[in-house]
Amino acid sequence: MFASNTSQVSSGGAYIEDVFSTYLWDGTSSTQSINNGIDLSTKGGLVWIKNRNYTYDSVLVDTARGTSAGYLTTSFDYAQSGSTYGVTAFNTNGFTLNSDNAVNQSSRTYVGWTFRKQAKFFDVQTYTGSASAVTINHSLGSTPGCVIIKCTSNPRNWMVWHRSLTNSQYLYLNTSNPVGSLSNWISVSSTQITIQPNASGNPDANYVGRTYVAYIFAHDAGGFGSSGSDNVISCGSYTGTGSDQQITLGWEPQWVLIKSTTYDYGNWSVMDTMRGWSHQNDVRLVLDSNSEGFIIAGQPNATGFIMGGSDADTNQSGQTYIYIAIRRGPMKAPTSGTSVYTGVARSGTSGVTTITTGFSSDVAVFCNREATASSQKRIVDRLRGVSRHLLTQYQNAEGTDTAQITGFLNTSVTVGADTSEWNLNRSGYNYINWFFARAPSFMDIVCWSGNGSANRVISHNLTVTPELVLIKSRTANNSAYVTAGLYSGVANHKDIASEGSLFGASSSINISSFSNPLGGPYVTSKSSTSFTLGSAAAPVNLSGDTYVAYLFASCPGVSKVGSYTGNGSSQTINCGFTGGARFVLIKRTDSSGEWYVWDTARGIVSANDPHLELSSANAETTTNDSVDPDNTGFIVNQVSATNINVSSATYIYLAIA
């Protein structure tokens, strides 16, 4: 017997940002639309919602059953609700919610994971049980890596098959039980799934006359990226070690679902980078109960994820675990600077403040525009975690402050209620914030732990060779060797080393060769997938220290990393833009010179332009005209206040359109 929903998934090359989304929202107790950019109306798919701050069941609604069938929940074996609760419409750019408590109650926060139907990624099908085997046609175009089945007409357990199990094994999604056994109950191929009844019927997956839904996930099937050969979803397994271990995927994940197959009480755990899966403690959500999140250890990296600690649900020594992992996006290179960078000039409020960015940012730089005894310039990023900061003007180790950024959200950033001496959001002070998003060909972030070895290779996902690399020790055990490694678009890539801040002192720095006072080179080679660190003596791989690197490249029409030679008067720096530069960072390399930043949020005009010095605690300077606007990039003028166009002097820059 054959059963299949008639809707087909798309084929051909695609991008993960078009088929998967993690979206966060606050409940309103009134209708609201979630615009996550995923076309569910014409493509179809699944919306999976979980309350984040209240003990409430998860909610699943899919296009194969429709909104009128109601939702399913993974916390129990309940049948579908049978009426329109929660999700009321599937749209071309997301979905619409009503005021149901499970998805949209005021004062509660939610996360929604959207899976769009797409070849080599995900499919959803419905079928009716039979006294004989049921064959379900699917449109993955590849052999499934995981199948989740739920009886929708009757209360029955959620049946889960995973490629790491045999076709006689299963897990229940709604319980913490280990693997169960039912002889040859399922078989899968690149076009079909067959469900066998057993002697007494298979009520959880194939009982005569009952209705079912199947969520079908691909595994390492390619089909994505510009080449159509990139993987975006992996269904794998590992053995717990009770300590940090690397799970290699070949790419950086944004979402992972983990379950022990052997531990008697192993919960189904979800981590995602939007809620805060990072290099600090991470919040996981449990799907087989209505519990709120728990804290675990572990973090994503450029080639997979580290499973840390010894939690029984995720990494207890000797236990076996399965996972579904989904690749981080975006996979497409940006075509507009406004999609990856914005500058926001604002006044402090001393209260929780939401700053609109227009995109999901990964890096935030806070600068107090006024000089005070405790003014700081801080860098916070999603990968290291929202409570961790680095100071651009000091050599300090990474600091922790829960009052700074409280959330990197979908199109905004939430800043804490800062009334402290550090002046990040204090009433009466003015600030400039720069927000950046990771994107191919534009910017990437990588973290690593030093091991003291020479020629250490660090993987990245910039997809092109980086032209500007900023490296900082996060632990700074040897604080005299905090470094910045910079690589401009000139023939001989050089290191600029510094004692002190991330961006270096303004004193004279000789980069006429790789030799420098701190014993570089720090990066000996780089490519579109990795860069190689120098000797173990260089302060970028000391054993026991941890590091972060920010990588930038020239993306046509979006960003430009380059260099120029001063002419002593005025010259146009052509970046290939059409609407001018909105952000300009300049550093002199043959002699002394600060790390200067200009931006259009404060003003790049044909008159005096405000600038800040990242390598000092100085207040903003507003009394000179060092840069002017130009549609192709920007203009540099020689004035003694900044000396960014001294005759025969050399400079490097980063500009963003």
BELKA-V362705 format. One record per helix or strand. SS is the DSSP state (H for helix, E for strand). FROM is the first residue (numbers start at 0). TO is the last residue. Records with the same first field share a line. If there is no record, write none. Layout:
SS = FROM-TO  FROM-TO
This chain:
E = 1-2  9-9  13-13  19-25  31-34  44-50  58-61  71-71  86-90  93-96  108-115  117-117  121-127  133-136  145-150  158-161  168-171  179-180  185-187  191-194  201-201  205-205  210-216  223-223  229-229  232-238  244-247  252-259  268-271  281-285  293-295  297-300  303-306  319-326  340-346  352-355  362-367  376-380  387-390  398-399  404-407  411-414  429-435  438-438  442-448  456-458  467-472  483-483  495-495  522-525  529-532  545-551  554-554  558-564  569-573  582-587  594-598  610-612  620-620  626-629  632-636  649-655
H = 15-18  66-68  100-103  336-338  478-480
